[in-house]
Amino acid sequence: MSAGSDSLEQILGHKFARPELLLRALTHKSRVREYATLSTEGDNEQLEFLGDSILGFFVTDSLVRDHPEWPEGRLSRAKAYLVSSAHLYDVARELELGDHLLLGRGEEMSGGREKRALLADALEALIAALYLDGGIETARAFVQCRILPRLSALDSETEAVTDYKSALQDMARAQKLPLPKYAIVEERGPEHAKTFLIEVRVGQEWSATAEGNSKKSAGQEAARRVLQQLTGWGR
């Protein structure tokens, strides 16, 4: 392992008995494509798939154990926040995970070390690597230490999610629903003071519209309303 990997192990508090697992968790598919000496199975996509499930289980288990009085809607909102790509990206940046990634030249040049989706996926792959190398308690300890504490810092009366479009996308994926689709229903007013009516749909069952003075604000509000439908926001 490189000195960089050694420093990451120190941050994680775990020395890998199988260092190839850590190497794989840090290897993006672009690296594998560009370097023929790497195995075609050497990227982190399967570990990310496993880590996503492990993380979801740990978060759900912890929320139910620690907050038996919370209704399902609030549990769902808290879980959506904790497993969201936005939250995982923040944790990955705290770990300086981007500095340790193995990227292809093209991904490197396009700023891959700072891309939210790429870092969030690498963090989930890292959780799987910890699980496979050190067992379930090693992975659980990492999640408890690095991912769960942020929930306690939130005001219990405020909504955890502020990027509703990202949260809705994460929720749709978690519930195996179609990804949200946004459409401009109507534009009103003069050019200097336009308002936009935006509709978002998740499959055939879930939809909402909202108006705002920008497409972004209207889309965020529409996403918030669908999240409310999906999770019982405010219950």
N, CA and C of each residue as an Amber inpcrd file, in Angstrom:
protein
   705
   0.8410000  -1.2020000   0.0000000   0.0000000   0.0000000   0.0000000
   0.8750000   1.2500000   0.0000000   0.3690000   2.3210000  -0.5520000
   1.1110000   3.5690000  -0.6180000   1.0350000   4.2950000   0.7150000
   1.9040000   5.3270000   0.8390000   1.8620000   6.1440000   2.0510000
   0.5110000   6.8200000   2.1970000  -0.0970000   7.2150000   1.0520000
  -1.4110000   7.8310000   1.0940000  -2.4540000   6.9030000   1.6630000
  -2.4120000   5.6320000   1.2770000  -3.3560000   4.6550000   1.8100000
  -3.1140000   4.4190000   3.2830000  -1.8380000   4.4320000   3.6870000
  -1.5210000   4.2770000   5.1140000  -2.1400000   5.4110000   5.9230000
  -2.0680000   6.6280000   5.3980000  -2.6390000   7.7650000   6.1270000
  -4.1550000   7.6510000   6.1890000  -4.7710000   7.1370000   5.1400000
  -6.2200000   6.9510000   5.1630000  -6.6000000   5.8900000   6.1950000
  -5.8160000   4.8400000   6.2930000  -6.0830000   3.8180000   7.3070000
  -6.0110000   4.4240000   8.7160000  -5.0900000   5.3410000   8.9220000
  -4.9960000   6.0010000  10.2260000  -6.2460000   6.8240000  10.5130000
  -6.7340000   7.5140000   9.4960000  -7.9620000   8.3050000   9.6590000
  -9.1480000   7.3920000   9.9610000  -9.2030000   6.2430000   9.2630000
 -10.3040000   5.2970000   9.4480000 -10.2000000   4.5470000  10.7700000
  -8.9860000   4.4540000  11.3160000  -8.7760000   3.6810000  12.5290000
  -8.8330000   2.1900000  12.2950000  -8.4970000   1.7670000  11.0780000
  -8.5330000   0.3400000  10.7430000  -7.3820000   0.0120000   9.8090000
  -6.5820000  -0.9900000  10.1800000  -5.5030000  -1.4860000   9.3410000
  -6.0220000  -2.6840000   8.5540000  -6.0360000  -2.5620000   7.2380000
  -6.6070000  -3.6090000   6.4040000  -5.7180000  -4.8450000   6.3600000
  -6.3110000  -5.9880000   6.7300000  -5.6160000  -7.2650000   6.5690000
  -5.5470000  -7.6450000   5.0930000  -6.5390000  -7.1790000   4.3300000
  -6.5790000  -7.4090000   2.8830000  -6.5440000  -6.0400000   2.1960000
  -5.3540000  -5.4870000   2.0310000  -5.2420000  -4.1230000   1.4820000
  -5.8170000  -3.9800000   0.0810000  -5.9630000  -5.1040000  -0.6280000
  -6.5530000  -5.0190000  -1.9620000  -8.0080000  -4.5450000  -1.9100000
  -8.6750000  -4.7800000  -0.7940000 -10.0500000  -4.3040000  -0.6550000
 -10.1060000  -2.7800000  -0.5840000  -9.1770000  -2.1860000   0.1550000
  -9.1110000  -0.7260000   0.2260000  -8.7530000  -0.1510000  -1.1420000
  -7.7920000  -0.7980000  -1.8160000  -7.3900000  -0.3460000  -3.1500000
  -8.5710000  -0.3700000  -4.1140000  -9.3500000  -1.4290000  -4.0610000
 -10.4960000  -1.5430000  -4.9600000 -11.5590000  -0.4960000  -4.6320000
 -11.7780000  -0.2390000  -3.3520000 -12.7770000   0.7580000  -2.9580000
 -12.4250000   2.1420000  -3.4670000 -11.1460000   2.3970000  -3.6730000
 -10.6800000   3.7090000  -4.1030000 -10.5230000   3.8220000  -5.6120000
 -10.7520000   2.7260000  -6.3300000 -10.4970000   2.6820000  -7.7730000
 -11.7610000   2.9390000  -8.5780000 -11.7830000   4.0490000  -9.2910000
 -12.9050000   4.3860000 -10.1550000 -12.8140000   3.6140000 -11.4670000
 -13.9490000   3.3620000 -12.0880000 -13.9770000   2.5760000 -13.3150000
 -13.1590000   3.2130000 -14.4340000 -13.0130000   4.5350000 -14.4060000
 -12.2240000   5.2010000 -15.4380000 -10.7590000   4.7800000 -15.3770000
 -10.2870000   4.4680000 -14.1910000  -8.9020000   4.0120000 -14.0090000
  -8.7180000   2.6330000 -14.6290000  -9.6800000   1.7700000 -14.4170000
  -9.6010000   0.4140000 -14.9480000  -9.6070000   0.4290000 -16.4670000
 -10.4450000   1.2860000 -17.0460000 -10.5460000   1.3590000 -18.5030000
  -9.2370000   1.8260000 -19.1440000  -8.5290000   2.7150000 -18.4570000
  -7.3380000   3.3120000 -19.0610000  -6.0550000   2.5380000 -18.8010000
  -6.0770000   1.6630000 -17.8050000  -4.8680000   0.9280000 -17.4690000
  -5.1210000  -0.5630000 -17.6150000  -4.5740000  -1.1380000 -18.6570000
  -4.8390000  -2.5380000 -18.9950000  -4.2860000  -3.5020000 -17.9560000
  -3.3340000  -3.0510000 -17.1480000  -2.7450000  -3.9470000 -16.1540000
  -3.6810000  -4.2270000 -14.9940000  -4.7360000  -3.3970000 -14.8410000
  -5.7020000  -3.6180000 -13.7680000  -6.7620000  -4.6110000 -14.2140000
  -7.2350000  -5.4170000 -13.2840000  -8.3080000  -6.3600000 -13.5750000
  -9.5740000  -5.6110000 -13.9530000 -10.3610000  -6.1870000 -14.8560000
 -11.6320000  -5.5710000 -15.2360000 -12.6180000  -5.5970000 -14.0780000
 -12.3170000  -6.3770000 -13.0560000 -13.1680000  -6.4180000 -11.8670000
 -12.5720000  -5.5830000 -10.7380000 -11.6190000  -4.7250000 -11.0810000
 -10.8960000  -4.0020000 -10.0470000 -11.4650000  -2.6670000  -9.6540000
 -12.5950000  -2.2450000 -10.2440000 -13.1470000  -0.9470000  -9.8460000
 -14.0770000  -1.1200000  -8.6390000 -14.6210000  -0.0020000  -8.1680000
 -15.3560000  -0.0300000  -6.8990000 -16.8770000  -0.1260000  -7.0530000
 -17.3750000  -0.4100000  -8.2560000 -18.8220000  -0.3660000  -8.4580000
 -19.5640000  -1.4400000  -7.6530000 -19.0570000  -2.6770000  -7.6290000
 -19.7390000  -3.7130000  -6.8500000 -19.6560000  -3.4290000  -5.3570000
 -18.5090000  -2.9080000  -4.9000000 -18.3950000  -2.5480000  -3.4920000
 -19.3600000  -1.4160000  -3.1410000 -19.5260000  -0.4700000  -4.0510000
 -20.4890000   0.6100000  -3.8240000 -21.9060000   0.0580000  -3.6900000
 -22.2440000  -0.9110000  -4.5260000 -23.5590000  -1.5520000  -4.4680000
 -23.7780000  -2.2260000  -3.1120000 -22.7670000  -2.9460000  -2.6360000
 -22.8600000  -3.6110000  -1.3370000 -22.8980000  -2.5860000  -0.2050000
 -22.0380000  -1.5840000  -0.2980000 -21.9750000  -0.5760000   0.7590000
 -23.2540000   0.2050000   0.9180000 -23.9550000   0.4390000  -0.1870000
 -25.2400000   1.1390000  -0.1350000 -26.2350000   0.3810000   0.7420000
 -26.2880000  -0.9400000   0.5830000 -27.2100000  -1.7570000   1.3830000
 -26.7800000  -1.8150000   2.8430000 -25.4810000  -1.9450000   3.0630000
 -24.9740000  -2.0030000   4.4380000 -25.2740000  -0.6960000   5.1640000
 -25.0140000   0.4160000   4.4970000 -25.2740000   1.7230000   5.0960000
 -26.7510000   1.8890000   5.4170000 -27.6180000   1.5270000   4.4850000
 -29.0510000   1.6500000   4.7150000 -29.5060000   0.8470000   5.9260000
 -28.9550000  -0.3590000   6.0800000 -29.3230000  -1.1950000   7.2270000
 -28.8610000  -0.5650000   8.5340000 -27.5920000  -0.1270000   8.5860000
 -27.0640000   0.4580000   9.8220000 -27.8470000   1.7040000  10.2240000
 -28.1440000   2.5620000   9.2490000 -28.8640000   3.7990000   9.5390000
 -30.2690000   3.4890000  10.0470000 -30.9630000   2.5930000   9.3610000
 -32.3160000   2.2300000   9.7860000 -32.3070000   1.6130000  11.1760000
 -31.4060000   0.6880000  11.4200000 -31.3070000   0.0200000  12.7160000
 -31.0350000   1.0280000  13.8250000 -30.1140000   1.9510000  13.5810000
 -29.7600000   2.9360000  14.5980000 -30.9180000   3.8900000  14.8840000
 -31.5990000   4.3440000  13.8290000 -32.7160000   5.2730000  14.0230000
 -33.8480000   4.6320000  14.8170000 -34.1690000   3.3930000  14.4830000
 -35.2620000   2.7070000  15.1810000 -34.8940000   2.4500000  16.6430000
 -33.6460000   2.0690000  16.8940000 -33.2090000   1.7960000  18.2660000
 -33.1480000   3.0690000  19.1090000 -32.6120000   4.1360000  18.5160000
 -32.3730000   5.3630000  19.2770000 -33.5970000   6.2620000  19.3930000
 -34.5750000   6.0710000  18.5030000 -35.7380000   6.9660000  18.4900000
 -37.0340000   6.1580000  18.3630000 -37.3360000   5.3400000  19.3500000
 -38.5420000   4.4970000  19.2670000 -39.8360000   5.3090000  19.2360000
 -39.7650000   6.5730000  19.6250000 -40.9660000   7.4100000  19.6590000
 -41.2420000   8.0970000  18.3230000 -40.3060000   8.0390000  17.3980000
 -40.4900000   8.7370000  16.1250000 -41.4700000   8.0010000  15.2280000
 -42.3940000   8.7100000  14.5600000 -43.2750000   8.0650000  13.5780000
 -42.4910000   7.7200000  12.3100000 -43.1150000   6.8990000  11.4820000
 -42.4230000   6.4280000  10.2740000 -41.9810000   7.5720000   9.3710000
 -42.8200000   8.6010000   9.2580000 -42.4740000   9.7160000   8.3910000
 -41.1860000  10.3940000   8.8030000 -41.0270000  10.6080000  10.1040000
 -39.8080000  11.2680000  10.5770000 -38.5950000  10.3570000  10.4250000
 -38.7760000   9.0650000  10.6710000 -37.6840000   8.1110000  10.4480000
 -37.2480000   8.1160000   8.9900000 -38.2160000   8.1530000   8.0910000
 -37.9100000   8.1540000   6.6570000 -37.1550000   9.4110000   6.2540000
 -37.5580000  10.5600000   6.8110000 -36.8790000  11.8060000   6.4850000
 -35.4390000  11.7820000   6.9810000 -35.2620000  11.2950000   8.2090000
 -33.9160000  11.2370000   8.7720000 -33.0250000  10.2880000   7.9640000
 -33.5720000   9.1440000   7.5830000 -32.7860000   8.2000000   6.7880000
 -32.4360000   8.7940000   5.4290000 -33.4190000   9.4480000   4.7990000
 -33.1680000  10.0480000   3.4850000 -32.0290000  11.0520000   3.5640000
 -31.9790000  11.8110000   4.6450000 -30.8890000  12.7710000   4.8230000
 -29.5510000  12.0680000   5.0270000 -29.5170000  11.0670000   5.9020000
 -28.2540000  10.4280000   6.2670000 -27.6260000   9.6310000   5.1250000
 -28.4530000   9.0740000   4.2510000 -27.9040000   8.2820000   3.1390000
 -27.8530000   9.0780000   1.8360000 -28.2170000  10.3560000   1.8860000
 -28.2410000  11.1600000   0.6700000 -26.8280000  11.3900000   0.1420000
 -26.7260000  11.5670000  -1.1680000 -25.4230000  11.8120000  -1.7680000
 -24.8240000  13.1180000  -1.2600000 -25.6670000  14.0950000  -0.9460000
 -25.1620000  15.3640000  -0.4280000 -24.4800000  15.1650000   0.9240000
 -25.1010000  14.3960000   1.8000000 -24.5130000  14.1410000   3.1180000
 -23.2480000  13.2910000   3.0060000 -23.2960000  12.2270000   2.1940000
 -22.1260000  11.3720000   2.0370000 -20.9630000  12.1360000   1.4150000
 -21.2790000  13.0580000   0.5210000 -20.2410000  13.9000000  -0.0760000
 -19.5440000  14.7260000   1.0020000 -20.3150000  15.2970000   1.9200000
 -19.7110000  16.0770000   3.0030000 -18.7930000  15.2100000   3.8660000
 -19.2330000  13.9970000   4.1770000 -18.4090000  13.0900000   4.9810000
 -17.1360000  12.7170000   4.2260000 -17.2700000  12.4190000   2.9350000
 -16.1070000  12.0560000   2.1230000 -15.0900000  13.1940000   2.0780000
 -15.5770000  14.4180000   2.0000000 -14.6650000  15.5700000   1.9840000
 -13.9650000  15.7360000   3.3310000 -14.6650000  15.4660000   4.4220000
 -14.0330000  15.5250000   5.7370000 -12.8950000  14.5140000   5.8430000
 -13.0820000  13.3570000   5.2220000 -12.0500000  12.3090000   5.2180000
 -10.9550000  12.5810000   4.1900000 -11.1510000  13.6250000   3.3820000
 -10.2370000  13.9300000   2.2640000 -10.1030000  12.7180000   1.3470000
 -11.2350000  12.0680000   1.1240000 -11.2440000  10.8370000   0.3440000
 -10.8240000  11.0790000  -1.1020000 -11.1440000  12.2580000  -1.6270000
 -10.7740000  12.5650000  -2.9960000  -9.2880000  12.4830000  -3.2550000
  -8.4870000  12.7980000  -2.2460000  -7.0320000  12.7590000  -2.4070000
  -6.5110000  11.3420000  -2.6160000  -7.2990000  10.3530000  -2.2400000
  -6.8390000   8.9660000  -2.2830000  -7.4090000   8.1660000  -3.4570000
  -8.3010000   8.7750000  -4.2190000  -8.9510000   8.0410000  -5.3060000
  -7.9800000   7.7490000  -6.4400000  -8.1970000   6.6190000  -7.0880000
  -7.4460000   6.2430000  -8.2790000  -8.3600000   6.4630000  -9.4760000
  -8.0250000   7.4770000 -10.2750000  -8.8800000   7.8980000 -11.3740000
  -8.1600000   7.7510000 -12.7070000  -8.9480000   7.6170000 -13.7740000
  -8.3950000   7.6810000 -15.1100000  -8.0140000   9.1150000 -15.4410000
  -7.2240000   9.2770000 -16.4830000  -6.7300000  10.6060000 -16.8420000
  -7.8740000  11.5710000 -17.1630000  -8.8540000  11.0820000 -17.9090000
  -9.9640000  11.9580000 -18.2740000 -10.7640000  12.4060000 -17.0710000
 -11.0410000  11.4810000 -16.1480000 -11.7850000  11.8210000 -14.9380000
 -10.9910000  12.7730000 -14.0670000  -9.6810000  12.5690000 -14.0170000
  -8.8150000  13.4620000 -13.2520000  -8.8840000  14.8820000 -13.8030000
  -8.8050000  15.0040000 -15.1200000  -8.7910000  16.3200000 -15.7550000
 -10.1360000  17.0440000 -15.6030000 -11.2110000  16.2910000 -15.4670000
 -12.5410000  16.9130000 -15.3560000 -12.9460000  17.1960000 -13.9130000
 -11.9880000  17.0790000 -12.9900000 -12.2680000  17.4040000 -11.5870000
 -12.9530000  16.3020000 -10.8120000 -12.6690000  15.0530000 -11.1570000
 -13.3290000  13.9110000 -10.5260000 -13.1530000  13.8300000  -9.0210000
 -12.0500000  14.3510000  -8.5210000 -11.7920000  14.2600000  -7.0760000
 -12.7420000  15.1130000  -6.2470000 -13.4880000  15.9890000  -6.9070000
 -14.4330000  16.8520000  -6.2020000 -15.8800000  16.5930000  -6.6030000
 -16.1300000  15.6150000  -7.4570000 -17.4960000  15.3510000  -7.9110000
 -18.3080000  14.6710000  -6.8160000 -19.5070000  15.1960000  -6.5740000
 -20.3180000  14.6950000  -5.4620000 -20.6710000  13.2290000  -5.6160000
 -21.1950000  12.8410000  -6.7780000 -21.6260000  11.4560000  -6.9620000
 -20.4500000  10.5010000  -6.8430000 -19.3150000  10.8730000  -7.4030000
 -18.1480000   9.9980000  -7.3750000 -17.6510000   9.7980000  -5.9450000
 -17.5970000  10.8710000  -5.1680000 -17.1320000  10.7580000  -3.7840000
 -18.1320000  10.0020000  -2.9120000 -19.4240000  10.2410000  -3.1200000
 -20.4370000   9.5200000  -2.3470000 -20.3640000   8.0200000  -2.6390000
 -20.2030000   7.6580000  -3.9030000 -20.0910000   6.2450000  -4.2710000
 -18.8380000   5.6230000  -3.6590000 -17.7290000   6.3530000  -3.6640000
 -16.4860000   5.8340000  -3.0900000 -16.6250000   5.6150000  -1.5870000
 -17.3680000   6.4900000  -0.9150000 -17.5830000   6.3160000   0.5220000
 -18.3820000   5.0430000   0.7960000 -19.4090000   4.7910000  -0.0090000
 -20.1770000   3.5520000   0.1500000 -19.3070000   2.3390000  -0.1430000
 -18.4310000   2.4190000  -1.1390000 -17.5080000   1.3210000  -1.4250000
 -16.5600000   1.0950000  -0.2520000 -16.1560000   2.1690000   0.3830000
 -15.2710000   2.0590000   1.5430000 -15.9700000   1.3520000   2.6990000
 -17.2440000   1.6370000   2.8990000 -18.0110000   0.9510000   3.9470000
 -18.0440000  -0.5470000   3.6840000 -18.2460000  -0.9330000   2.4190000
 -18.2450000  -2.3580000   2.0640000 -16.8800000  -2.9720000   2.2950000
 -15.8200000  -2.2510000   1.9610000 -14.4720000  -2.7730000   2.1640000
 -14.1830000  -2.9930000   3.6490000 -14.6220000  -2.0640000   4.4820000
 -14.4540000  -2.2250000   5.9290000 -15.2190000  -3.4440000   6.4250000
 -16.4160000  -3.6450000   5.9060000 -17.2310000  -4.7990000   6.2910000
 -16.5620000  -6.1090000   5.8790000 -16.0870000  -6.1830000   4.6500000
 -15.4820000  -7.4170000   4.1560000 -14.1500000  -7.7190000   4.8310000
 -13.4350000  -6.6750000   5.2200000 -12.1250000  -6.8860000   5.8390000
 -12.2020000  -7.0700000   7.3440000 -13.0180000  -6.2640000   7.9940000
 -13.0270000  -6.2840000   9.4560000 -14.2880000  -6.8210000  10.0890000
 -15.3140000  -7.1040000   9.2810000 -16.5520000  -7.6300000   9.8290000
 -17.5740000  -6.5440000  10.0900000 -18.7410000  -6.9740000  10.5090000
 -19.8740000  -6.0640000  10.6250000 -19.6620000  -4.9820000  11.6770000
 -18.9870000  -5.2970000  12.7790000 -18.8060000  -4.2950000  13.8200000
 -17.8280000  -3.2080000  13.4050000 -16.8330000  -3.5580000  12.5900000
 -15.9090000  -2.5430000  12.0800000 -16.6420000  -1.5520000  11.1890000
 -17.4670000  -2.0770000  10.3040000 -18.2490000  -1.2010000   9.4220000
 -19.2510000  -0.3830000  10.2180000 -19.9020000  -1.0060000  11.1950000
 -20.8820000  -0.2870000  12.0160000 -20.2130000   0.8480000  12.7880000
 -19.0290000   0.6020000  13.3280000 -18.3240000   1.6270000  14.0950000
 -18.0000000   2.8320000  13.2200000 -17.6300000   2.5770000  11.9610000
 -17.3460000   3.6790000  11.0420000 -18.6040000   4.5050000  10.7800000
 -19.7020000   3.8370000  10.5110000 -20.9630000   4.5440000  10.2460000
 -21.3970000   5.3280000  11.4790000 -21.2830000   4.7170000  12.6510000
 -21.6690000   5.3940000  13.8890000 -20.8130000   6.6240000  14.1360000
 -19.5230000   6.5340000  13.8090000 -18.5890000   7.6180000  14.0960000
 -18.6660000   8.7450000  13.0740000 -18.8110000   8.3710000  11.7960000
 -18.6490000   9.3580000  10.7360000 -19.9580000   9.8460000  10.1150000
 -20.9890000   9.0180000  10.0960000 -22.1890000   9.3500000   9.3350000
 -23.3770000   9.7010000  10.2220000 -23.5620000   8.9780000  11.3160000
 -24.7320000   9.2000000  12.1570000 -24.6730000  10.4480000  13.0380000
 -23.5060000  10.8810000  13.5260000 -23.5050000  12.0060000  14.4730000
 -24.1470000  13.2760000  13.9540000 -24.1590000  13.4960000  12.6470000
 -24.6960000  14.7410000  12.1110000 -26.1740000  14.9130000  12.4190000
 -26.8820000  13.8170000  12.5950000 -28.3110000  13.9200000  12.8580000
 -28.5700000  14.6250000  14.1800000 -27.7330000  14.3680000  15.1720000
 -27.9430000  14.9550000  16.4930000 -27.7280000  16.4600000  16.4880000
 -27.0260000  16.9610000  15.4730000 -26.7670000  18.3990000  15.4000000
 -27.9280000  19.1720000  14.7890000 -28.9000000  18.4640000  14.2630000
 -30.0340000  19.1250000  13.6240000 -31.0920000  19.4860000  14.6530000
 -31.7000000  20.6180000  14.4810000 -32.8050000  21.0150000  15.3470000
 -33.9730000  20.0770000  15.1130000 -34.5200000  19.5370000  16.1610000
 -35.5900000  18.5460000  16.0120000 -36.8410000  19.1230000  15.3670000
 -36.9740000  20.4480000  15.3570000 -38.1690000  21.0570000  14.7800000
 -37.9540000  21.5520000  13.3550000 -36.7330000  21.3960000  12.8200000
 -36.4620000  21.8480000  11.4620000 -36.2770000  20.6590000  10.5590000
 -36.4950000  20.8620000   9.2830000 -36.3570000  19.7830000   8.3260000
 -34.8890000  19.5890000   7.9950000 -34.4450000  18.3340000   7.9940000
 -33.0430000  18.0390000   7.7670000 -32.6270000  18.3570000   6.3450000
 -33.5200000  18.1950000   5.4130000 -33.1540000  18.3120000   4.0160000
 -33.3780000  19.7300000   3.5220000 -32.3990000  20.2820000   2.8400000
 -32.5630000  21.5870000   2.2170000 -32.4880000  21.4830000   0.7020000
 -31.7680000  20.5140000   0.1680000 -31.7240000  20.2800000  -1.2720000
 -32.7680000  19.2170000  -1.5810000 -33.9960000  19.6650000  -1.7930000
 -35.1140000  18.7320000  -1.9210000 -35.0410000  17.9060000  -3.2050000
 -34.4940000  18.4750000  -4.2610000 -34.3920000  17.7310000  -5.5140000
 -33.4430000  16.5460000  -5.3570000 -32.3020000  16.7560000  -4.7080000
 -31.3730000  15.6520000  -4.4570000 -31.9840000  14.6320000  -3.5040000
 -32.6680000  15.1320000  -2.4650000 -33.2870000  14.2300000  -1.4940000
 -34.3650000  13.3800000  -2.1490000 -35.1380000  13.9810000  -3.0510000
 -36.1900000  13.2320000  -3.7360000 -35.5840000  12.1660000  -4.6410000
 -34.5160000  12.5160000  -5.3220000 -33.8530000  11.5240000  -6.1720000
 -33.3200000  10.3630000  -5.3460000 -32.7000000  10.6700000  -4.2040000
 -32.1810000   9.6240000  -3.3230000 -33.3180000   8.7610000  -2.7700000
 -34.4250000   9.4100000  -2.4060000 -35.5660000   8.6690000  -1.8760000
 -36.1540000   7.7490000  -2.9410000 -36.2630000   8.2330000  -4.1710000
 -36.8040000   7.4100000  -5.2540000 -35.9280000   6.1810000  -5.4880000
 -34.6300000   6.3780000  -5.4820000 -33.7200000   5.2460000  -5.6550000
 -33.8570000   4.2540000  -4.5130000 -33.9250000   4.7720000  -3.2800000
 -34.0210000   3.9050000  -2.1110000 -35.2890000   3.0730000  -2.1220000
 -36.3840000   3.6400000  -2.6400000 -37.6670000   2.9430000  -2.6650000
 -37.9290000   2.2450000  -3.9980000 -36.8920000   2.1830000  -4.8540000
 -36.9900000   1.5020000  -6.1590000 -38.1160000   2.0860000  -7.0220000
 -38.2400000   3.4210000  -6.9710000 -39.2290000   4.1300000  -7.7740000
 -38.5550000   4.7550000  -8.9980000 -39.3370000   5.1130000 -10.0150000
 -38.7370000   5.8220000 -11.1500000 -38.1170000   7.1350000 -10.6860000
 -37.0730000   7.5660000 -11.3650000 -36.4400000   8.8280000 -11.0020000
 -37.3730000  10.0030000 -11.3200000 -37.2930000  11.0790000 -10.5440000
 -38.1730000  12.2270000 -10.7600000 -37.9770000  12.8480000 -12.1420000
 -39.0690000  13.2990000 -12.7170000 -39.0390000  14.0150000 -13.9900000
 -39.6900000  15.3740000 -13.8030000 -38.9840000  16.4170000 -14.2510000
 -39.4450000  17.7900000 -14.0760000 -39.8730000  18.3690000 -15.4220000
 -40.9230000  19.1910000 -15.4020000 -41.4080000  19.8290000 -16.6200000
 -41.9190000  21.2250000 -16.2930000 -41.6750000  22.1630000 -17.2120000
 -42.2090000  23.5170000 -17.0720000 -43.6500000  23.4990000 -17.5720000
 -44.5800000  23.7600000 -16.6810000 -46.0010000  23.7710000 -17.0410000
 -46.3880000  25.1090000 -17.6500000 -45.8440000  26.1970000 -17.0700000
 -46.2450000  27.5220000 -17.5290000 -45.2010000  28.5540000 -17.1220000
 -45.0040000  29.5470000 -17.9610000 -44.1950000  30.7270000 -17.6410000
 -45.1060000  31.9470000 -17.6790000 -45.0200000  32.7770000 -16.6420000
 -45.9060000  33.9430000 -16.5460000 -45.0950000  35.2100000 -16.3310000
 -45.6670000  36.3240000 -16.7770000 -45.0800000  37.6190000 -16.4900000
 -44.0630000  38.0820000 -17.5090000 -43.6220000  39.3460000 -17.3800000
 -42.6250000  39.9180000 -18.2850000 -41.2520000  39.3070000 -18.0550000
 -40.3370000  39.5280000 -19.0110000 -39.0120000  38.9110000 -18.9440000
 -38.2640000  39.2640000 -17.6600000 -38.4310000  40.4910000 -17.1810000
 -37.6770000  40.9250000 -16.0030000 -38.3080000  40.4440000 -14.6890000
 -39.4980000  39.8630000 -14.7560000 -40.1760000  39.4170000 -13.5280000
 -40.9880000  38.1560000 -13.7980000 -40.3510000  37.1770000 -14.4180000
 -41.0510000  35.9360000 -14.7590000 -41.2950000  35.0740000 -13.5230000
 -42.3630000  34.3210000 -13.5520000 -42.5940000  33.2500000 -12.5870000
 -42.7850000  31.9600000 -13.3710000 -42.4090000  30.8560000 -12.7400000
 -42.4350000  29.5610000 -13.4140000 -43.2710000  28.5780000 -12.6090000
 -44.0960000  27.8250000 -13.3060000 -44.8590000  26.7420000 -12.7020000
 -44.2160000  25.4380000 -13.1410000 -43.6700000  24.6950000 -12.1840000
 -42.9230000  23.4670000 -12.4590000 -43.6750000  22.2680000 -11.9000000
 -43.7350000  21.2060000 -12.6620000 -44.3190000  19.9450000 -12.1920000
 -43.2170000  18.9030000 -12.0780000 -43.2760000  18.1080000 -11.0200000
 -42.3840000  16.9640000 -10.8770000 -43.2340000  15.7160000 -10.7180000
 -42.8170000  14.6520000 -11.3830000 -43.5080000  13.3730000 -11.2930000
 -42.5210000  12.2750000 -10.9240000 -42.9890000  11.3850000 -10.0560000
 -42.2530000  10.1690000  -9.7430000 -43.1740000   9.0110000 -10.0960000
 -42.9460000   8.4460000 -11.2750000 -43.8540000   7.4180000 -11.7620000
 -45.2320000   7.9990000 -12.0440000 -46.2550000   7.1590000 -11.9650000
 -47.6190000   7.5780000 -12.2480000 -48.3750000   8.0550000 -11.0090000
 -47.8690000   7.6900000  -9.8410000 -48.6400000   7.9120000  -8.6130000
 -48.3230000   9.2170000  -7.9140000 -47.0700000   9.6750000  -7.9970000
 -46.6550000  10.8070000  -7.1850000 -46.3560000  12.0050000  -8.0770000
 -46.9390000  13.1620000  -7.7670000 -46.6790000  14.3660000  -8.5430000
 -47.0500000  15.5950000  -7.7300000 -46.4700000  16.7230000  -8.1070000
 -46.7910000  17.9960000  -7.4680000 -46.3460000  19.1190000  -8.3840000
 -46.9720000  20.2750000  -8.2390000 -46.5640000  21.4740000  -8.9550000
 -46.2690000  22.5740000  -7.9530000 -45.4190000  23.4960000  -8.3700000
 -45.0890000  24.6400000  -7.5100000 -44.6700000  25.8060000  -8.3780000
 -44.8700000  27.0170000  -7.8610000 -44.5360000  28.2390000  -8.5870000
 -43.4010000  28.9580000  -7.8840000 -42.5140000  29.5610000  -8.6790000
 -41.4190000  30.3260000  -8.1030000 -40.9010000  31.3480000  -9.0910000
 -40.0420000  32.2440000  -8.5940000 -39.5000000  33.2750000  -9.4800000
 -38.2780000  32.8000000 -10.2510000 -37.9410000  31.5340000 -10.1050000
 -36.9070000  30.9060000 -10.9260000 -37.2790000  29.4420000 -11.0930000
 -36.7430000  28.8260000 -12.1330000 -37.0070000  27.4030000 -12.3490000
 -36.4660000  26.5800000 -11.1730000 -35.3270000  27.0070000 -10.6520000
 -34.7050000  26.2680000  -9.5520000 -35.5760000  26.2820000  -8.3030000
 -36.0480000  27.4690000  -7.9090000 -36.8370000  27.5530000  -6.6800000
 -38.1660000  26.8190000  -6.8280000 -38.7740000  26.9170000  -8.0120000
 -40.0360000  26.2070000  -8.2310000 -39.8190000  24.7070000  -8.2160000
 -38.7280000  24.2560000  -8.8300000 -38.4220000  22.8310000  -8.8310000
 -38.1530000  22.2910000  -7.4400000 -37.4500000  23.0820000  -6.6300000
 -37.1650000  22.6670000  -5.2520000 -38.4580000  22.5290000  -4.4500000
 -39.3610000  23.4910000  -4.6130000 -40.6150000  23.4390000  -3.8630000
 -41.4810000  22.2730000  -4.3340000 -41.5120000  22.0280000  -5.6250000
 -42.2780000  20.8820000  -6.1340000 -41.7040000  19.5760000  -5.5960000
 -40.3690000  19.4720000  -5.5640000 -39.7260000  18.2750000  -5.0200000
 -40.0570000  18.1050000  -3.5450000 -40.0760000  19.2210000  -2.8020000
 -40.4200000  19.1520000  -1.3720000 -41.8200000  18.5920000  -1.1770000
 -42.7450000  19.0050000  -2.0380000 -44.1330000  18.5550000  -1.9040000
 -44.2690000  17.0630000  -2.2020000 -43.4970000  16.5630000  -3.1690000
 -43.5520000  15.1200000  -3.4340000 -42.8950000  14.3470000  -2.2940000
 -41.8100000  14.8830000  -1.7500000 -41.2020000  14.2530000  -0.5700000
 -42.2010000  14.1690000   0.5720000 -42.9970000  15.2120000   0.7260000
 -44.0300000  15.2150000   1.7600000 -45.0160000  14.0880000   1.5320000
 -45.3880000  13.8550000   0.2990000 -46.2970000  12.7510000  -0.0360000
 -45.6520000  11.3980000   0.2790000 -44.3860000  11.2670000  -0.0410000
 -43.6980000   9.9740000   0.1050000 -43.4000000   9.6380000   1.5650000
 -43.1480000  10.6600000   2.3850000 -42.6570000  10.3870000   3.7410000
 -43.5770000  10.8730000   4.8420000 -44.6940000  11.4940000   4.4980000
 -45.5610000  12.0300000   5.5280000 -44.9360000  13.2080000   6.2460000
 -44.2620000  14.0700000   5.4800000 -43.5840000  15.2390000   6.0500000
 -44.5240000  16.0160000   6.9680000 -43.9820000  16.3290000   8.1460000
 -44.7520000  17.1300000   9.0850000 -45.5950000  16.3100000  10.0350000
 -45.5880000  14.9690000   9.8760000 -46.3870000  14.1330000  10.7900000
 -45.7350000  14.0850000  12.1530000
